[in-house]
Amino acid sequence: MNLNGKLAIVTGGGQGIGAAIALKLAEYGADIVVIDRKEKEANDVIAAIEKLGRKGLVVIADIANFQEADKAVSTILTKFNKIDILVNNAGINRDGVVWKMTEEQWDSVINVNLKGYFNYIRALTPLFREQRSGKIVNITSINGMRGKFGQANYAASKAGIIGLTKTVAKEMGKYNVNVNAVAPGLIETEMMLNADASVREAALADVILGRIGMPEDIANAVCFLCSDLARHITGEVIKVDGGQYI
């Protein structure tokens, strides 16, 4: 896969899956903009990217803020004069059973996980239409496809991302813009690393391959969708879950 000369935005790229995506895109040749609220973590990722010989930029922004998305895109275009790839990855969870879930728990998750994705798609699609090219990859979840106990807000946001992906794919196809989603299953994030052994064993029970996925597994799928190898793929949701959804 060759992404030389491409400029990629990764929201939530300062840690976890987002950082793995940013680094893997850079390994394949892309310059990277990390949009995050955590400045130190984002700068650490960009430092690693620059060691690979790629250009990098940190933009501190709240992705749930509509106006900040437009400002972020303007800042990026001022520095790089181009944007080729958008990876919407930033997300939060505020778990709780639905009869105890607060309005704040619901609103915060929907605003970040779903509205945040819309904000950056909305800010970038005029540019992608004009240049008649672009790749958009949205990180959803298998829980947006099957639901999960205690995650009404999170599952709803991730299901919404799937609908958003398919709709934007239909709207942007005639402009040569590919829009797809990647749905992770159980992934070795900081939360899983700190979980009790019993929790890890229970989570593994549904994974056919018998192992927890790594952030790099998600990054590899994203890079494929951002490359010309996936030029005839759009509107798809690719599960990267070790068979957990089956």
C-alpha positions as protocol buffer text, in pm:
chain_id: "A"
residue {
  index: 1
  type: MET
  ca { x: 0 y: 0 z: 0 }
}
residue {
  index: 2
  type: ASN
  ca { x: 133 y: 338 z: -99 }
}
residue {
  index: 3
  type: LEU
  ca { x: 4 y: 656 z: 66 }
}
residue {
  index: 4
  type: ASN
  ca { x: 299 y: 876 z: -29 }
}
residue {
  index: 5
  type: GLY
  ca { x: 198 y: 1239 z: -69 }
}
residue {
  index: 6
  type: LYS
  ca { x: -136 y: 1196 z: 106 }
}
residue {
  index: 7
  type: LEU
  ca { x: -250 y: 1408 z: 401 }
}
residue {
  index: 8
  type: ALA
  ca { x: -461 y: 1224 z: 659 }
}
residue {
  index: 9
  type: ILE
  ca { x: -663 y: 1357 z: 950 }
}
residue {
  index: 10
  type: VAL
  ca { x: -715 y: 1121 z: 1245 }
}
residue {
  index: 11
  type: THR
  ca { x: -954 y: 1235 z: 1517 }
}
residue {
  index: 12
  type: GLY
  ca { x: -873 y: 1099 z: 1859 }
}
residue {
  index: 13
  type: GLY
  ca { x: -530 y: 1009 z: 1727 }
}
residue {
  index: 14
  type: GLY
  ca { x: -344 y: 1074 z: 2051 }
}
residue {
  index: 15
  type: GLN
  ca { x: -383 y: 730 z: 2203 }
}
residue {
  index: 16
  type: GLY
  ca { x: -510 y: 376 z: 2163 }
}
residue {
  index: 17
  type: ILE
  ca { x: -659 y: 275 z: 1831 }
}
residue {
  index: 18
  type: GLY
  ca { x: -633 y: 630 z: 1696 }
}
residue {
  index: 19
  type: ALA
  ca { x: -259 y: 647 z: 1763 }
}
residue {
  index: 20
  type: ALA
  ca { x: -208 y: 309 z: 1597 }
}
residue {
  index: 21
  type: ILE
  ca { x: -401 y: 430 z: 1291 }
}
residue {
  index: 22
  type: ALA
  ca { x: -201 y: 753 z: 1270 }
}
residue {
  index: 23
  type: LEU
  ca { x: 131 y: 572 z: 1296 }
}
residue {
  index: 24
  type: LYS
  ca { x: 37 y: 302 z: 1045 }
}
residue {
  index: 25
  type: LEU
  ca { x: -82 y: 561 z: 790 }
}
residue {
  index: 26
  type: ALA
  ca { x: 252 y: 738 z: 834 }
}
residue {
  index: 27
  type: GLU
  ca { x: 440 y: 410 z: 783 }
}
residue {
  index: 28
  type: TYR
  ca { x: 269 y: 383 z: 446 }
}
residue {
  index: 29
  type: GLY
  ca { x: 377 y: 734 z: 353 }
}
residue {
  index: 30
  type: ALA
  ca { x: 104 y: 974 z: 464 }
}
residue {
  index: 31
  type: ASP
  ca { x: 153 y: 1301 z: 647 }
}
residue {
  index: 32
  type: ILE
  ca { x: -68 y: 1315 z: 954 }
}
residue {
  index: 33
  type: VAL
  ca { x: -284 y: 1562 z: 1143 }
}
residue {
  index: 34
  type: VAL
  ca { x: -393 y: 1443 z: 1487 }
}
residue {
  index: 35
  type: ILE
  ca { x: -704 y: 1611 z: 1625 }
}
residue {
  index: 36
  type: ASP
  ca { x: -739 y: 1552 z: 1996 }
}
residue {
  index: 37
  type: ARG
  ca { x: -811 y: 1718 z: 2329 }
}
residue {
  index: 38
  type: LYS
  ca { x: -502 y: 1571 z: 2496 }
}
residue {
  index: 39
  type: GLU
  ca { x: -210 y: 1781 z: 2385 }
}
residue {
  index: 40
  type: LYS
  ca { x: 79 y: 1582 z: 2536 }
}
residue {
  index: 41
  type: GLU
  ca { x: -38 y: 1248 z: 2399 }
}
residue {
  index: 42
  type: ALA
  ca { x: -108 y: 1397 z: 2056 }
}
residue {
  index: 43
  type: ASN
  ca { x: 236 y: 1561 z: 2044 }
}
residue {
  index: 44
  type: ASP
  ca { x: 401 y: 1231 z: 2138 }
}
residue {
  index: 45
  type: VAL
  ca { x: 230 y: 1059 z: 1843 }
}
residue {
  index: 46
  type: ILE
  ca { x: 333 y: 1336 z: 1603 }
}
residue {
  index: 47
  type: ALA
  ca { x: 693 y: 1315 z: 1731 }
}
residue {
  index: 48
  type: ALA
  ca { x: 695 y: 944 z: 1644 }
}
residue {
  index: 49
  type: ILE
  ca { x: 548 y: 1021 z: 1302 }
}
residue {
  index: 50
  type: GLU
  ca { x: 812 y: 1282 z: 1231 }
}
residue {
  index: 51
  type: LYS
  ca { x: 1082 y: 1027 z: 1317 }
}
residue {
  index: 52
  type: LEU
  ca { x: 946 y: 826 z: 1026 }
}
residue {
  index: 53
  type: GLY
  ca { x: 1023 y: 1120 z: 800 }
}
residue {
  index: 54
  type: ARG
  ca { x: 662 y: 1234 z: 767 }
}
residue {
  index: 55
  type: LYS
  ca { x: 512 y: 1573 z: 840 }
}
residue {
  index: 56
  type: GLY
  ca { x: 275 y: 1611 z: 1131 }
}
residue {
  index: 57
  type: LEU
  ca { x: 48 y: 1860 z: 1303 }
}
residue {
  index: 58
  type: VAL
  ca { x: -153 y: 1858 z: 1625 }
}
residue {
  index: 59
  type: VAL
  ca { x: -485 y: 2041 z: 1633 }
}
residue {
  index: 60
  type: ILE
  ca { x: -645 y: 2068 z: 1977 }
}
residue {
  index: 61
  type: ALA
  ca { x: -1021 y: 2066 z: 1937 }
}
residue {
  index: 62
  type: ASP
  ca { x: -1343 y: 1931 z: 2081 }
}
residue {
  index: 63
  type: ILE
  ca { x: -1482 y: 1725 z: 1795 }
}
residue {
  index: 64
  type: ALA
  ca { x: -1837 y: 1770 z: 1927 }
}
residue {
  index: 65
  type: ASN
  ca { x: -1810 y: 2143 z: 1851 }
}
residue {
  index: 66
  type: PHE
  ca { x: -1942 y: 2222 z: 1502 }
}
residue {
  index: 67
  type: GLN
  ca { x: -1755 y: 2554 z: 1466 }
}
residue {
  index: 68
  type: GLU
  ca { x: -1425 y: 2406 z: 1582 }
}
residue {
  index: 69
  type: ALA
  ca { x: -1439 y: 2153 z: 1298 }
}
residue {
  index: 70
  type: ASP
  ca { x: -1447 y: 2428 z: 1037 }
}
residue {
  index: 71
  type: LYS
  ca { x: -1161 y: 2608 z: 1214 }
}
residue {
  index: 72
  type: ALA
  ca { x: -955 y: 2289 z: 1230 }
}
residue {
  index: 73
  type: VAL
  ca { x: -998 y: 2223 z: 858 }
}
residue {
  index: 74
  type: SER
  ca { x: -902 y: 2583 z: 779 }
}
residue {
  index: 75
  type: THR
  ca { x: -588 y: 2553 z: 994 }
}
residue {
  index: 76
  type: ILE
  ca { x: -489 y: 2229 z: 822 }
}
residue {
  index: 77
  type: LEU
  ca { x: -539 y: 2370 z: 472 }
}
residue {
  index: 78
  type: THR
  ca { x: -332 y: 2676 z: 562 }
}
residue {
  index: 79
  type: LYS
  ca { x: -38 y: 2453 z: 656 }
}
residue {
  index: 80
  type: PHE
  ca { x: -66 y: 2172 z: 401 }
}
residue {
  index: 81
  type: ASN
  ca { x: -288 y: 2314 z: 125 }
}
residue {
  index: 82
  type: LYS
  ca { x: -454 y: 1973 z: 87 }
}
residue {
  index: 83
  type: ILE
  ca { x: -646 y: 1700 z: 268 }
}
residue {
  index: 84
  type: ASP
  ca { x: -692 y: 1353 z: 121 }
}
residue {
  index: 85
  type: ILE
  ca { x: -809 y: 1128 z: 404 }
}
residue {
  index: 86
  type: LEU
  ca { x: -1037 y: 1161 z: 705 }
}
residue {
  index: 87
  type: VAL
  ca { x: -1040 y: 894 z: 974 }
}
residue {
  index: 88
  type: ASN
  ca { x: -1313 y: 958 z: 1230 }
}
residue {
  index: 89
  type: ASN
  ca { x: -1200 y: 766 z: 1537 }
}
residue {
  index: 90
  type: ALA
  ca { x: -1251 y: 976 z: 1850 }
}
residue {
  index: 91
  type: GLY
  ca { x: -1506 y: 835 z: 2090 }
}
residue {
  index: 92
  type: ILE
  ca { x: -1612 y: 800 z: 2452 }
}
residue {
  index: 93
  type: ASN
  ca { x: -1832 y: 571 z: 2657 }
}
residue {
  index: 94
  type: ARG
  ca { x: -2052 y: 647 z: 2958 }
}
residue {
  index: 95
  type: ASP
  ca { x: -2202 y: 308 z: 3034 }
}
residue {
  index: 96
  type: GLY
  ca { x: -2515 y: 237 z: 3233 }
}
residue {
  index: 97
  type: VAL
  ca { x: -2840 y: 46 z: 3203 }
}
residue {
  index: 98
  type: VAL
  ca { x: -3101 y: 250 z: 3021 }
}
residue {
  index: 99
  type: TRP
  ca { x: -3332 y: 295 z: 3322 }
}
residue {
  index: 100
  type: LYS
  ca { x: -3047 y: 458 z: 3516 }
}
residue {
  index: 101
  type: MET
  ca { x: -2882 y: 647 z: 3229 }
}
residue {
  index: 102
  type: THR
  ca { x: -2873 y: 1023 z: 3275 }
}
residue {
  index: 103
  type: GLU
  ca { x: -2936 y: 1283 z: 3009 }
}
residue {
  index: 104
  type: GLU
  ca { x: -2569 y: 1386 z: 3037 }
}
residue {
  index: 105
  type: GLN
  ca { x: -2453 y: 1028 z: 2977 }
}
residue {
  index: 106
  type: TRP
  ca { x: -2672 y: 1003 z: 2667 }
}
residue {
  index: 107
  type: ASP
  ca { x: -2594 y: 1347 z: 2525 }
}
residue {
  index: 108
  type: SER
  ca { x: -2218 y: 1337 z: 2579 }
}
residue {
  index: 109
  type: VAL
  ca { x: -2176 y: 1003 z: 2400 }
}
residue {
  index: 110
  type: ILE
  ca { x: -2403 y: 1096 z: 2109 }
}
residue {
  index: 111
  type: ASN
  ca { x: -2239 y: 1438 z: 2073 }
}
residue {
  index: 112
  type: VAL
  ca { x: -1885 y: 1299 z: 2057 }
}
residue {
  index: 113
  type: ASN
  ca { x: -1934 y: 964 z: 1886 }
}
residue {
  index: 114
  type: LEU
  ca { x: -2195 y: 1061 z: 1627 }
}
residue {
  index: 115
  type: LYS
  ca { x: -2218 y: 1439 z: 1599 }
}
residue {
  index: 116
  type: GLY
  ca { x: -1839 y: 1460 z: 1611 }
}
residue {
  index: 117
  type: TYR
  ca { x: -1814 y: 1239 z: 1304 }
}
residue {
  index: 118
  type: PHE
  ca { x: -2078 y: 1445 z: 1124 }
}
residue {
  index: 119
  type: ASN
  ca { x: -1893 y: 1767 z: 1209 }
}
residue {
  index: 120
  type: TYR
  ca { x: -1574 y: 1665 z: 1029 }
}
residue {
  index: 121
  type: ILE
  ca { x: -1752 y: 1500 z: 738 }
}
residue {
  index: 122
  type: ARG
  ca { x: -1958 y: 1817 z: 696 }
}
residue {
  index: 123
  type: ALA
  ca { x: -1646 y: 2035 z: 711 }
}
residue {
  index: 124
  type: LEU
  ca { x: -1451 y: 1827 z: 457 }
}
residue {
  index: 125
  type: THR
  ca { x: -1702 y: 1714 z: 196 }
}
residue {
  index: 126
  type: PRO
  ca { x: -1709 y: 2051 z: 13 }
}
residue {
  index: 127
  type: LEU
  ca { x: -1332 y: 2016 z: -41 }
}
residue {
  index: 128
  type: PHE
  ca { x: -1361 y: 1651 z: -145 }
}
residue {
  index: 129
  type: ARG
  ca { x: -1639 y: 1738 z: -391 }
}
residue {
  index: 130
  type: GLU
  ca { x: -1430 y: 2015 z: -542 }
}
residue {
  index: 131
  type: GLN
  ca { x: -1116 y: 1804 z: -582 }
}
residue {
  index: 132
  type: ARG
  ca { x: -1324 y: 1499 z: -681 }
}
residue {
  index: 133
  type: SER
  ca { x: -1131 y: 1266 z: -455 }
}
residue {
  index: 134
  type: GLY
  ca { x: -1107 y: 1164 z: -93 }
}
residue {
  index: 135
  type: LYS
  ca { x: -1127 y: 876 z: 151 }
}
residue {
  index: 136
  type: ILE
  ca { x: -1340 y: 874 z: 465 }
}
residue {
  index: 137
  type: VAL
  ca { x: -1316 y: 590 z: 717 }
}
residue {
  index: 138
  type: ASN
  ca { x: -1538 y: 590 z: 1025 }
}
residue {
  index: 139
  type: ILE
  ca { x: -1462 y: 373 z: 1327 }
}
residue {
  index: 140
  type: THR
  ca { x: -1783 y: 214 z: 1453 }
}
residue {
  index: 141
  type: SER
  ca { x: -1820 y: -104 z: 1662 }
}
residue {
  index: 142
  type: ILE
  ca { x: -1976 y: -447 z: 1642 }
}
residue {
  index: 143
  type: ASN
  ca { x: -2189 y: -327 z: 1935 }
}
residue {
  index: 144
  type: GLY
  ca { x: -2352 y: -83 z: 1695 }
}
residue {
  index: 145
  type: MET
  ca { x: -2461 y: -385 z: 1493 }
}
residue {
  index: 146
  type: ARG
  ca { x: -2573 y: -616 z: 1774 }
}
residue {
  index: 147
  type: GLY
  ca { x: -2634 y: -393 z: 2078 }
}
residue {
  index: 148
  type: LYS
  ca { x: -2476 y: -449 z: 2419 }
}
residue {
  index: 149
  type: PHE
  ca { x: -2617 y: -458 z: 2770 }
}
residue {
  index: 150
  type: GLY
  ca { x: -2542 y: -132 z: 2953 }
}
residue {
  index: 151
  type: GLN
  ca { x: -2445 y: 59 z: 2639 }
}
residue {
  index: 152
  type: ALA
  ca { x: -2767 y: 203 z: 2496 }
}
residue {
  index: 153
  type: ASN
  ca { x: -2596 y: 537 z: 2427 }
}
residue {
  index: 154
  type: TYR
  ca { x: -2273 y: 388 z: 2288 }
}
residue {
  index: 155
  type: ALA
  ca { x: -2447 y: 125 z: 2072 }
}
residue {
  index: 156
  type: ALA
  ca { x: -2690 y: 386 z: 1939 }
}
residue {
  index: 157
  type: SER
  ca { x: -2404 y: 619 z: 1847 }
}
residue {
  index: 158
  type: LYS
  ca { x: -2214 y: 342 z: 1671 }
}
residue {
  index: 159
  type: ALA
  ca { x: -2526 y: 226 z: 1486 }
}
residue {
  index: 160
  type: GLY
  ca { x: -2577 y: 587 z: 1379 }
}
residue {
  index: 161
  type: ILE
  ca { x: -2224 y: 594 z: 1239 }
}
residue {
  index: 162
  type: ILE
  ca { x: -2312 y: 300 z: 1014 }
}
residue {
  index: 163
  type: GLY
  ca { x: -2615 y: 483 z: 879 }
}
residue {
  index: 164
  type: LEU
  ca { x: -2410 y: 799 z: 835 }
}
residue {
  index: 165
  type: THR
  ca { x: -2140 y: 605 z: 650 }
}
residue {
  index: 166
  type: LYS
  ca { x: -2380 y: 448 z: 403 }
}
residue {
  index: 167
  type: THR
  ca { x: -2564 y: 775 z: 337 }
}
residue {
  index: 168
  type: VAL
  ca { x: -2250 y: 980 z: 278 }
}
residue {
  index: 169
  type: ALA
  ca { x: -2116 y: 703 z: 53 }
}
residue {
  index: 170
  type: LYS
  ca { x: -2426 y: 742 z: -164 }
}
residue {
  index: 171
  type: GLU
  ca { x: -2399 y: 1121 z: -166 }
}
residue {
  index: 172
  type: MET
  ca { x: -2026 y: 1137 z: -239 }
}
residue {
  index: 173
  type: GLY
  ca { x: -1981 y: 846 z: -481 }
}
residue {
  index: 174
  type: LYS
  ca { x: -2022 y: 1057 z: -793 }
}
residue {
  index: 175
  type: TYR
  ca { x: -1735 y: 1274 z: -669 }
}
residue {
  index: 176
  type: ASN
  ca { x: -1500 y: 975 z: -651 }
}
residue {
  index: 177
  type: VAL
  ca { x: -1502 y: 973 z: -270 }
}
residue {
  index: 178
  type: ASN
  ca { x: -1495 y: 638 z: -88 }
}
residue {
  index: 179
  type: VAL
  ca { x: -1673 y: 625 z: 247 }
}
residue {
  index: 180
  type: ASN
  ca { x: -1645 y: 313 z: 463 }
}
residue {
  index: 181
  type: ALA
  ca { x: -1648 y: 201 z: 824 }
}
residue {
  index: 182
  type: VAL
  ca { x: -1445 y: -38 z: 1036 }
}
residue {
  index: 183
  type: ALA
  ca { x: -1619 y: -216 z: 1324 }
}
residue {
  index: 184
  type: PRO
  ca { x: -1377 y: -338 z: 1591 }
}
residue {
  index: 185
  type: GLY
  ca { x: -1463 y: -612 z: 1832 }
}
residue {
  index: 186
  type: LEU
  ca { x: -1263 y: -679 z: 2148 }
}
residue {
  index: 187
  type: ILE
  ca { x: -936 y: -484 z: 2122 }
}
residue {
  index: 188
  type: GLU
  ca { x: -638 y: -466 z: 2360 }
}
residue {
  index: 189
  type: THR
  ca { x: -680 y: -109 z: 2481 }
}
residue {
  index: 190
  type: GLU
  ca { x: -569 y: 39 z: 2813 }
}
residue {
  index: 191
  type: MET
  ca { x: -907 y: -51 z: 2964 }
}
residue {
  index: 192
  type: MET
  ca { x: -864 y: -418 z: 2873 }
}
residue {
  index: 193
  type: LEU
  ca { x: -504 y: -425 z: 2992 }
}
residue {
  index: 194
  type: ASN
  ca { x: -619 y: -309 z: 3335 }
}
residue {
  index: 195
  type: ALA
  ca { x: -918 y: -544 z: 3356 }
}
residue {
  index: 196
  type: ASP
  ca { x: -936 y: -839 z: 3594 }
}
residue {
  index: 197
  type: ALA
  ca { x: -849 y: -1179 z: 3451 }
}
residue {
  index: 198
  type: SER
  ca { x: -1210 y: -1294 z: 3495 }
}
residue {
  index: 199
  type: VAL
  ca { x: -1335 y: -1000 z: 3290 }
}
residue {
  index: 200
  type: ARG
  ca { x: -1086 y: -1073 z: 3012 }
}
residue {
  index: 201
  type: GLU
  ca { x: -1181 y: -1441 z: 3005 }
}
residue {
  index: 202
  type: ALA
  ca { x: -1550 y: -1359 z: 2983 }
}
residue {
  index: 203
  type: ALA
  ca { x: -1487 y: -1111 z: 2701 }
}
residue {
  index: 204
  type: LEU
  ca { x: -1285 y: -1369 z: 2509 }
}
residue {
  index: 205
  type: ALA
  ca { x: -1559 y: -1629 z: 2522 }
}
residue {
  index: 206
  type: ASP
  ca { x: -1726 y: -1502 z: 2202 }
}
residue {
  index: 207
  type: VAL
  ca { x: -1406 y: -1450 z: 2001 }
}
residue {
  index: 208
  type: ILE
  ca { x: -1369 y: -1741 z: 1760 }
}
residue {
  index: 209
  type: LEU
  ca { x: -996 y: -1687 z: 1707 }
}
residue {
  index: 210
  type: GLY
  ca { x: -945 y: -1705 z: 2083 }
}
residue {
  index: 211
  type: ARG
  ca { x: -740 y: -1388 z: 2119 }
}
residue {
  index: 212
  type: ILE
  ca { x: -790 y: -1020 z: 2184 }
}
residue {
  index: 213
  type: GLY
  ca { x: -732 y: -799 z: 1882 }
}
residue {
  index: 214
  type: MET
  ca { x: -459 y: -537 z: 1877 }
}
residue {
  index: 215
  type: PRO
  ca { x: -495 y: -170 z: 1776 }
}
residue {
  index: 216
  type: GLU
  ca { x: -271 y: -248 z: 1478 }
}
residue {
  index: 217
  type: ASP
  ca { x: -536 y: -490 z: 1348 }
}
residue {
  index: 218
  type: ILE
  ca { x: -776 y: -198 z: 1316 }
}
residue {
  index: 219
  type: ALA
  ca { x: -505 y: 25 z: 1170 }
}
residue {
  index: 220
  type: ASN
  ca { x: -428 y: -227 z: 896 }
}
residue {
  index: 221
  type: ALA
  ca { x: -792 y: -235 z: 785 }
}
residue {
  index: 222
  type: VAL
  ca { x: -810 y: 144 z: 786 }
}
residue {
  index: 223
  type: CYS
  ca { x: -495 y: 177 z: 576 }
}
residue {
  index: 224
  type: PHE
  ca { x: -634 y: -68 z: 322 }
}
residue {
  index: 225
  type: LEU
  ca { x: -954 y: 135 z: 290 }
}
residue {
  index: 226
  type: CYS
  ca { x: -751 y: 455 z: 250 }
}
residue {
  index: 227
  type: SER
  ca { x: -542 y: 308 z: -31 }
}
residue {
  index: 228
  type: ASP
  ca { x: -606 y: 260 z: -402 }
}
residue {
  index: 229
  type: LEU
  ca { x: -638 y: -114 z: -334 }
}
residue {
  index: 230
  type: ALA
  ca { x: -988 y: -31 z: -202 }
}
residue {
  index: 231
  type: ARG
  ca { x: -1082 y: 208 z: -481 }
}
residue {
  index: 232
  type: HIS
  ca { x: -1396 y: 9 z: -570 }
}
residue {
  index: 233
  type: ILE
  ca { x: -1518 y: -34 z: -212 }
}
residue {
  index: 234
  type: THR
  ca { x: -1764 y: 215 z: -62 }
}
residue {
  index: 235
  type: GLY
  ca { x: -2052 y: 209 z: 183 }
}
residue {
  index: 236
  type: GLU
  ca { x: -1913 y: -102 z: 354 }
}
residue {
  index: 237
  type: VAL
  ca { x: -1869 y: -194 z: 719 }
}
residue {
  index: 238
  type: ILE
  ca { x: -1570 y: -421 z: 775 }
}
residue {
  index: 239
  type: LYS
  ca { x: -1574 y: -613 z: 1102 }
}
residue {
  index: 240
  type: VAL
  ca { x: -1233 y: -667 z: 1262 }
}
residue {
  index: 241
  type: ASP
  ca { x: -1335 y: -882 z: 1554 }
}
residue {
  index: 242
  type: GLY
  ca { x: -1179 y: -1228 z: 1531 }
}
residue {
  index: 243
  type: GLY
  ca { x: -1522 y: -1372 z: 1454 }
}
residue {
  index: 244
  type: GLN
  ca { x: -1681 y: -1224 z: 1769 }
}
residue {
  index: 245
  type: TYR
  ca { x: -1995 y: -1108 z: 1586 }
}
residue {
  index: 246
  type: ILE
  ca { x: -2077 y: -1444 z: 1428 }
}
